[in-house]
Amino acid sequence: MIYDLELIDVGKVYDNGTTAVSAFSLAVNKGEFIAFLGPSGCGKTTTLRMIAGFESISSGDMMIKGVRMNDVPPEKRPTATIFQNYALFPHMTVRRNVAYGLEVKGMAKAERDRKVDRIIATLGLEDIAERKPEKLSGGQRQRVALARGLVIEPDILLLDEPLGALDANLRKAIQNELKILQRTLGVTFIFVTHAQSEALALSDRVVVMNQGRVEQVSPPHQLYTRPDTPFVAQFIGRNAIFKGQARADGAGAWRVETPAGLLSGAANGAVADGEAVSIVVPAEAMALHASVGRGREEVAAANGGNAVDARILRADVVGHVSHISAQLADGRSLSLEAHVEKYRPDDFPVGSEVFLSWKPSDATVIPAH
């Protein structure tokens, strides 16, 4: 099968011996929106720059539509890159900025004008087409950068944290526009971000990186609910993680012997009886129970054996949402959110003892290492 983009054991080692990326493999279908997500220094931007041709590839192969691109210079690759600072030419109008790539390609003026007019209309830039970048807002500059990248009709658009310079409200608005635009045009997007919410909201699949290696490649919901590794469990979302030893229960589920008790969840991949594991529970999957009038065993029996002790640290209401912070027996804290009708602060006063429970199917058992 021929993919829009295929990375085959791609690696990057700098001259001083530092490994930036190790054995990165990924196959991207036409029209996919892929996000590279991870902490600073994890290798996500280096990988993007290797795809663009701005960094050399030390090992492995990089293919675009079945053609090996390792030694092809950036200007000859069917890609376009949008950077966080947008890199607009300050002395050029919006129209000239958008047309620049087509001018470099030597496209005839009539065809060039037609393409520029079309992309300017698509992105709603007609009213500012004769302005220079200094007269534009952050959102307008971002749209101009997108137009300049898309007008050359690349097979793959590479975006290096393009929303990082925007304020929170504008960033959310541009996220929505970006997703609609990508779906409309059908262009493959490779998007680098350090913002989890951005990656989970925009992408078809998320590549989580850590120390130059790929930890997991999954659709957003699967990544959030079924982490493969301890790093992903800690990095994505708000999870409670209980370490212990796996015990098969004979019914397709697993129990884990932990300091908090015998807990159960679904195994994500191969787990061996007696193996050191972690059981990962998303905060959204947890239910909160007041301890008054009931015992831990009663709550556990109604939730597949899953109930742990906790104490309320904070309970606030913002609008219609209750925000509750609970401290586990080992000192760790966990934040819970729900509609105020479900968790009334008066029912969970600060300092009160409570139980946290979850369904076994909502928790994930993963190897500890």
Sequence and secondary structure as in RCSB ss.txt:
>XXXX:A:sequence
MIYDLELIDVGKVYDNGTTAVSAFSLAVNKGEFIAFLGPSGCGKTTTLRMIAGFESISSGDMMIKGVRMNDVPPE
KRPTATIFQNYALFPHMTVRRNVAYGLEVKGMAKAERDRKVDRIIATLGLEDIAERKPEKLSGGQRQRVALARGL
VIEPDILLLDEPLGALDANLRKAIQNELKILQRTLGVTFIFVTHAQSEALALSDRVVVMNQGRVEQVSPPHQLYT
RPDTPFVAQFIGRNAIFKGQARADGAGAWRVETPAGLLSGAANGAVADGEAVSIVVPAEAMALHASVGRGREEVA
AANGGNAVDARILRADVVGHVSHISAQLADGRSLSLEAHVEKYRPDDFPVGSEVFLSWKPSDATVIPAH
>XXXX:A:secstr
   SEEEEEEEEE TTS EEEEEEEEEE TT EEEEE STTSSHHHHHHHHHTSS  SEEEEEETTEE TTS GG
GSSEEEE TT    TTS HHHHHHHHHHHTT  HHHHHHHHHHHHHHTT GGGTT  GGGS HHHHHHHHHHHHH
TT  SEEEEESTTTTS HHHHHHHHHHHHHHHHHHT EEEEEES HHHHHHH SEEEEEETTEEEEEE HHHHHH
S SSHHHHHHSS EEEEEEEEEE SSS EEEEETTEEEEEEESS   TT EEEEEEEGGG EEEE TT  HHHHH
HTTTT EEEEEEEEEEEETTEEEEEEEETTS EEEEEEETTTS GGGS TT EEEEE  GGG EEEE  
